[in-house]
Amino acid sequence: MNIIQYGRWKEPQKKERKTNLDAKECDKKVKYCTKCQLCWQIDYTSRGGSRKAVVIHYEDFVTYGKERELCLSCR
């Protein structure tokens, strides 16, 4: 379907799909602990050239669709 704009033919523009890549990446990293019933993820911090794994717990986080796994604190 062509659109007339100011006396000229204009091709309709295609709508671009916008995806939230941060949300998809978050869904891969955040897991749900069945024992403490909190969402958690492992984050790595570096100081002085060494990396240390830190467990971050989220109290108010959507649990729908998250992978069920015991967190490192509950193991």
Backbone as CSV, one residue per row, in Angstrom:
resi,resn,N_x,N_y,N_z,CA_x,CA_y,CA_z,C_x,C_y,C_z
1,MET,0.847,-1.176,0.000,0.000,0.000,0.000,0.884,1.228,0.000
2,ASN,0.671,2.087,-0.931,1.432,3.322,-1.024,0.658,4.469,-0.383
3,ILE,1.380,5.394,0.156,0.776,6.545,0.827,1.160,7.794,0.059
4,ILE,0.195,8.664,-0.175,0.476,9.926,-0.838,0.745,10.968,0.241
5,GLN,1.929,11.593,0.165,2.271,12.631,1.124,2.763,13.835,0.344
6,TYR,2.041,14.921,0.455,2.381,16.174,-0.222,2.513,15.993,-1.728
7,GLY,1.611,15.211,-2.299,1.590,15.035,-3.736,2.587,14.035,-4.273
8,ARG,3.327,13.344,-3.430,4.301,12.355,-3.879,3.943,11.002,-3.296
9,TRP,4.358,9.955,-4.011,4.164,8.601,-3.498,5.262,8.300,-2.493
10,LYS,4.856,7.695,-1.431,5.820,7.350,-0.389,5.605,5.900,0.020
11,GLU,6.679,5.133,0.051,6.605,3.743,0.471,6.416,3.701,1.991
12,PRO,5.569,2.790,2.462,5.394,2.685,3.909,6.663,2.146,4.569
13,GLN,6.969,2.679,5.739,8.162,2.259,6.457,7.871,0.983,7.244
14,LYS,8.859,0.107,7.266,8.714,-1.128,8.026,8.935,-0.830,9.502
15,LYS,8.108,-1.427,10.335,8.259,-1.247,11.762,9.372,-2.171,12.257
16,GLU,10.276,-1.603,13.043,11.363,-2.390,13.598,10.909,-2.987,14.924
17,ARG,11.261,-4.232,15.128,10.959,-4.879,16.404,12.047,-4.518,17.404
18,LYS,11.604,-4.026,18.528,12.553,-3.681,19.572,12.499,-4.759,20.643
19,THR,13.636,-5.301,20.962,13.704,-6.317,21.999,14.557,-5.793,23.138
20,ASN,14.212,-6.189,24.321,14.970,-5.801,25.491,15.995,-6.889,25.775
21,LEU,17.214,-6.670,25.321,18.254,-7.681,25.446,18.709,-7.841,26.891
22,ASP,18.633,-6.771,27.683,19.021,-6.869,29.092,18.106,-7.829,29.837
23,ALA,16.833,-7.796,29.548,15.884,-8.675,30.225,16.134,-10.132,29.847
24,LYS,16.459,-10.392,28.601,16.734,-11.766,28.179,18.018,-12.282,28.805
25,GLU,19.018,-11.416,28.908,20.279,-11.816,29.523,20.086,-12.059,31.020
26,CYS,19.242,-11.263,31.642,18.937,-11.425,33.063,18.223,-12.748,33.317
27,ASP,17.329,-13.130,32.428,16.614,-14.389,32.592,17.563,-15.583,32.552
28,LYS,18.653,-15.462,31.839,19.620,-16.555,31.767,20.451,-16.658,33.043
29,LYS,20.755,-15.521,33.670,21.658,-15.507,34.813,20.948,-15.697,36.145
30,VAL,19.749,-15.148,36.306,19.054,-15.192,37.593,18.320,-16.516,37.737
31,LYS,18.495,-17.141,38.900,17.850,-18.421,39.190,17.025,-18.276,40.457
32,TYR,16.157,-19.257,40.719,15.287,-19.250,41.892,15.693,-20.384,42.816
33,CYS,15.949,-20.059,44.097,16.316,-21.058,45.092,15.046,-21.617,45.715
34,THR,14.921,-22.930,45.707,13.715,-23.564,46.242,13.753,-23.667,47.764
35,LYS,14.915,-23.521,48.371,15.025,-23.623,49.823,14.756,-22.281,50.515
36,CYS,15.473,-21.233,50.128,15.276,-19.917,50.756,14.214,-19.088,50.033
37,GLN,13.726,-19.554,48.901,12.666,-18.925,48.113,13.011,-17.498,47.701
38,LEU,14.245,-17.302,47.267,14.707,-16.021,46.759,15.348,-16.229,45.385
39,CYS,15.303,-15.206,44.561,16.036,-15.248,43.299,17.477,-14.839,43.578
40,TRP,18.396,-15.412,42.831,19.807,-15.146,43.065,20.585,-15.243,41.769
41,GLN,21.779,-14.662,41.794,22.698,-14.786,40.669,24.115,-14.687,41.191
42,ILE,25.047,-15.202,40.424,26.461,-15.112,40.766,27.049,-13.943,39.996
43,ASP,27.724,-13.067,40.729,28.398,-11.928,40.116,29.871,-12.019,40.457
44,TYR,30.710,-11.591,39.558,32.150,-11.672,39.776,32.716,-10.284,39.969
45,THR,33.490,-10.114,41.038,34.168,-8.855,41.296,35.665,-9.105,41.183
46,SER,36.384,-8.087,40.779,37.832,-8.246,40.637,38.527,-7.135,41.417
47,ARG,39.503,-7.555,42.185,40.345,-6.615,42.928,41.774,-7.138,42.882
48,GLY,42.668,-6.287,42.486,44.077,-6.678,42.468,44.388,-7.816,41.522
49,GLY,43.608,-7.967,40.474,43.881,-9.000,39.482,43.251,-10.343,39.783
50,SER,42.563,-10.482,40.915,41.915,-11.755,41.212,40.402,-11.584,41.137
51,ARG,39.721,-12.622,40.660,38.260,-12.587,40.551,37.652,-13.364,41.704
52,LYS,36.581,-12.805,42.265,35.897,-13.454,43.367,34.418,-13.554,43.025
53,ALA,33.839,-14.737,43.252,32.414,-14.946,42.987,31.607,-14.482,44.190
54,VAL,30.568,-13.675,43.931,29.695,-13.158,44.977,28.267,-13.535,44.613
55,VAL,27.508,-14.057,45.595,26.108,-14.411,45.367,25.240,-13.212,45.752
56,ILE,24.399,-12.777,44.828,23.489,-11.659,45.077,22.078,-12.220,45.147
57,HIS,21.362,-11.932,46.244,19.973,-12.367,46.425,19.026,-11.208,46.158
58,TYR,17.890,-11.494,45.536,16.861,-10.506,45.245,15.577,-10.917,45.964
59,GLU,15.048,-10.041,46.819,13.834,-10.369,47.559,12.584,-10.189,46.697
60,ASP,12.454,-9.069,46.030,11.273,-8.771,45.222,11.614,-8.941,43.751
61,PHE,11.532,-10.173,43.285,11.894,-10.477,41.905,10.906,-11.505,41.369
62,VAL,10.547,-11.370,40.120,9.597,-12.288,39.499,10.233,-13.667,39.371
63,THR,9.537,-14.693,39.848,10.089,-16.051,39.813,9.564,-16.867,38.643
64,TYR,8.611,-16.311,37.910,8.004,-17.032,36.796,9.037,-17.278,35.703
65,GLY,9.213,-18.529,35.331,10.105,-18.883,34.234,11.571,-18.982,34.609
66,LYS,11.891,-18.811,35.886,13.287,-18.905,36.306,13.660,-20.367,36.547
67,GLU,14.917,-20.667,36.309,15.426,-22.008,36.543,15.492,-22.259,38.048
68,ARG,15.014,-23.412,38.506,15.008,-23.759,39.930,16.322,-24.453,40.274
69,GLU,17.060,-23.860,41.231,18.340,-24.413,41.638,18.679,-23.863,43.019
70,LEU,19.289,-24.686,43.860,19.707,-24.208,45.171,20.830,-23.199,45.033
71,CYS,20.747,-22.112,45.805,21.806,-21.108,45.747,23.028,-21.604,46.506
72,LEU,24.128,-20.926,46.341,25.374,-21.360,46.964,25.312,-21.235,48.478
73,SER,24.500,-20.326,49.010,24.361,-20.159,50.450,23.601,-21.318,51.073
74,CYS,22.654,-21.909,50.352,21.817,-22.994,50.887,22.409,-24.376,50.670
75,ARG,23.409,-24.511,49.862,23.990,-25.829,49.575,24.716,-26.394,50.749
